[in-house]
């Protein structure tokens, strides 16, 4: 008991600094995001009560929390003070990535007037953006998980596989737009929550699974790329298969097309939850195989 208390007494100051560093970077991300908007975020969020904008900003906070978790989770062999410089570098990457992806989301989803649509109350767009942010948050989480032989390799692999994962999330949106018999962009612009729930769940789900392809210790680039490509292909194929199967088994009276045509919001939301649950299960299977 005394040894345990002694170990805690030695480690808690560094752990407190690590947590404080995470909170500072998270606060800086929020403040920077606010500074880049052309309106008063506090007024829009907490006085006007914009639900659409709240969904987007809450997803950004959630994505930061998911992404930064590996930076404050260390092994028993790690010296509590020596890992702080690496944590600072990793959090800087999370800051830059989540700040930059904001502009990518605007370019990919509606291509124009994203912010105006949110401020005008387009909750469907907020939900779709939330799926994008959460999916990318899991990708960043995976890119920060594991170790590498050197600090330089650790940061290089983190950035490279983080960007590759982001490309997969973007590509998944385009693929979903291609394979569905309706236009996700058009429906979201028309404020269709059913289209937003479905597409947002796909983006979050693929991020959850592909995370496993970028997580783990970095050994060399060839093994890393092979694991990433294999996991991505498996993720896309499995998610679309189980998306179809679960809807056939659980929502037997409503096909995906009927959900969209009838604008069955509750059925669409439940289908989205099912897809995320499937993604968590698939990710667990992938983790045991890598």
VENPE-V23518 format. One record per residue. N is the residue number from 1. SS is DSSP state (a for helix, b for strand, c for the rest). PSI is psi in whole degrees, 0 to 359 (none if undefined). OMEGA is omega in whole degrees, -180 to 180 (NA if undefined). Layout:
N/SS/PSI/OMEGA ; N/SS/PSI/OMEGA
//
This chain:
1/c/315/180 ; 2/a/322/178 ; 3/a/321/180 ; 4/a/314/179 ; 5/a/324/178 ; 6/a/318/179 ; 7/a/319/178 ; 8/a/318/-180 ; 9/a/326/-180 ; 10/a/327/-172 ; 11/a/337/-172 ; 12/a/326/179 ; 13/a/316/179 ; 14/a/322/179 ; 15/a/322/178 ; 16/a/319/177 ; 17/a/319/179 ; 18/a/315/179 ; 19/a/319/179 ; 20/a/320/179 ; 21/a/318/179 ; 22/a/316/-180 ; 23/a/322/179 ; 24/a/314/180 ; 25/a/319/177 ; 26/a/318/177 ; 27/a/322/178 ; 28/a/323/177 ; 29/a/315/179 ; 30/a/313/-178 ; 31/a/320/180 ; 32/a/318/177 ; 33/a/317/179 ; 34/a/319/-177 ; 35/a/334/-177 ; 36/a/346/178 ; 37/c/157/-177 ; 38/c/20/-179 ; 39/c/173/-180 ; 40/c/105/-177 ; 41/a/320/-179 ; 42/a/319/179 ; 43/a/315/-178 ; 44/a/318/-175 ; 45/a/310/-166 ; 46/a/348/177 ; 47/a/312/177 ; 48/c/337/176 ; 49/c/45/-180 ; 50/c/108/-179 ; 51/a/319/-178 ; 52/a/313/-180 ; 53/a/326/177 ; 54/a/317/180 ; 55/a/316/180 ; 56/a/311/-177 ; 57/a/323/177 ; 58/a/322/177 ; 59/a/325/177 ; 60/a/317/177 ; 61/a/316/179 ; 62/a/318/179 ; 63/a/320/177 ; 64/a/317/179 ; 65/a/316/178 ; 66/a/314/-176 ; 67/a/322/-174 ; 68/a/351/-177 ; 69/a/315/-180 ; 70/a/337/-178 ; 71/a/339/179 ; 72/a/6/178 ; 73/c/108/-176 ; 74/c/160/179 ; 75/c/170/-179 ; 76/c/333/-177 ; 77/c/347/-178 ; 78/c/131/175 ; 79/c/128/-172 ; 80/c/330/-180 ; 81/c/327/-175 ; 82/c/337/-177 ; 83/c/351/-177 ; 84/a/318/177 ; 85/a/319/177 ; 86/a/318/178 ; 87/a/318/180 ; 88/a/318/179 ; 89/a/319/-180 ; 90/a/318/178 ; 91/a/327/176 ; 92/a/320/177 ; 93/a/317/178 ; 94/a/317/178 ; 95/a/308/-178 ; 96/a/317/-177 ; 97/a/313/-178 ; 98/a/333/176 ; 99/a/318/-179 ; 100/a/326/-176 ; 101/a/340/176 ; 102/a/318/-179 ; 103/a/326/177 ; 104/a/318/178 ; 105/a/315/179 ; 106/a/322/-178 ; 107/a/328/-173 ; 108/a/317/-170 ; 109/c/281/180 ; 110/c/351/177 ; 111/c/339/178 ; 112/c/155/175 ; 113/c/27/179 ; 114/a/308/-178 ; 115/a/318/179 ; 116/a/321/178 ; 117/a/319/179 ; 118/a/313/-179 ; 119/a/336/179 ; 120/c/2/174 ; 121/c/22/180 ; 122/c/87/-178 ; 123/a/326/179 ; 124/a/318/178 ; 125/a/321/177 ; 126/a/319/178 ; 127/a/317/-180 ; 128/a/316/177 ; 129/a/324/178 ; 130/a/317/177 ; 131/a/321/179 ; 132/a/311/-179 ; 133/a/314/-178 ; 134/a/317/178 ; 135/a/316/179 ; 136/a/327/176 ; 137/a/318/177 ; 138/a/323/177 ; 139/a/312/179 ; 140/a/321/177 ; 141/a/313/179 ; 142/a/321/-178 ; 143/a/340/-180 ; 144/c/0/-178 ; 145/c/132/180 ; 146/c/184/-177 ; 147/c/170/178 ; 148/c/160/-177 ; 149/c/326/-178 ; 150/c/162/178 ; 151/a/318/-179 ; 152/a/315/178 ; 153/a/323/179 ; 154/a/312/-179 ; 155/a/322/-180 ; 156/a/314/180 ; 157/a/324/178 ; 158/a/312/-178 ; 159/a/314/-177 ; 160/a/310/-177 ; 161/a/334/173 ; 162/a/316/179 ; 163/a/322/176 ; 164/a/319/177 ; 165/a/321/176 ; 166/a/319/178 ; 167/a/324/179 ; 168/a/317/180 ; 169/a/316/178 ; 170/a/314/179 ; 171/a/326/179 ; 172/a/323/177 ; 173/a/315/179 ; 174/a/320/178 ; 175/a/317/-180 ; 176/a/321/177 ; 177/a/327/-178 ; 178/a/318/-171 ; 179/a/343/178 ; 180/c/147/-177 ; 181/c/11/177 ; 182/c/162/179 ; 183/c/116/179 ; 184/a/316/-180 ; 185/a/313/-177 ; 186/a/317/-180 ; 187/a/320/179 ; 188/a/323/176 ; 189/a/330/177 ; 190/c/7/175 ; 191/c/38/178 ; 192/c/110/178 ; 193/a/330/-180 ; 194/a/316/178 ; 195/a/322/-179 ; 196/a/316/179 ; 197/a/316/-177 ; 198/a/308/-177 ; 199/a/320/178 ; 200/a/320/178 ; 201/a/322/178 ; 202/a/316/-179 ; 203/a/316/178 ; 204/a/318/-177 ; 205/a/317/-179 ; 206/a/327/176 ; 207/a/321/180 ; 208/a/317/-177 ; 209/a/314/-178 ; 210/a/335/175 ; 211/a/322/-178 ; 212/a/334/179 ; 213/a/340/180 ; 214/a/353/-179 ; 215/c/164/175 ; 216/c/175/-179 ; 217/c/140/179 ; 218/c/124/178 ; 219/c/305/174 ; 220/c/167/-174 ; 221/a/323/-178 ; 222/a/310/179 ; 223/a/321/-180 ; 224/a/315/180 ; 225/a/319/-180 ; 226/a/314/179 ; 227/a/321/-179 ; 228/a/311/-178 ; 229/a/316/-179 ; 230/a/316/-180 ; 231/a/321/180 ; 232/a/313/179 ; 233/a/315/180 ; 234/a/319/-178 ; 235/a/311/-177 ; 236/a/312/-178 ; 237/a/315/-176 ; 238/a/318/-178 ; 239/a/318/180 ; 240/a/325/177 ; 241/a/309/-177 ; 242/a/335/173 ; 243/a/317/179 ; 244/a/316/-177 ; 245/a/311/-177 ; 246/a/323/178 ; 247/a/327/177 ; 248/a/323/-176 ; 249/a/321/-173 ; 250/c/311/-180 ; 251/c/60/-171 ; 252/c/333/-178 ; 253/c/356/-176 ; 254/c/113/174 ; 255/c/168/179 ; 256/a/322/178 ; 257/a/319/179 ; 258/a/324/178 ; 259/a/317/-180 ; 260/a/314/-178 ; 261/a/322/-179 ; 262/a/358/-178 ; 263/c/52/180 ; 264/c/89/-171 ; 265/a/315/-178 ; 266/a/320/178 ; 267/a/320/179 ; 268/a/318/179 ; 269/a/318/179 ; 270/a/321/177 ; 271/a/322/178 ; 272/a/317/178 ; 273/a/318/179 ; 274/a/319/-179 ; 275/a/320/178 ; 276/a/319/177 ; 277/a/316/177 ; 278/a/318/-180 ; 279/a/319/178 ; 280/a/319/179 ; 281/a/317/179 ; 282/a/319/179 ; 283/a/321/179 ; 284/a/321/177 ; 285/a/315/179 ; 286/a/320/-179 ; 287/a/325/-180 ; 288/a/344/-176 ; 289/a/342/-176 ; 290/c/none/NA
//
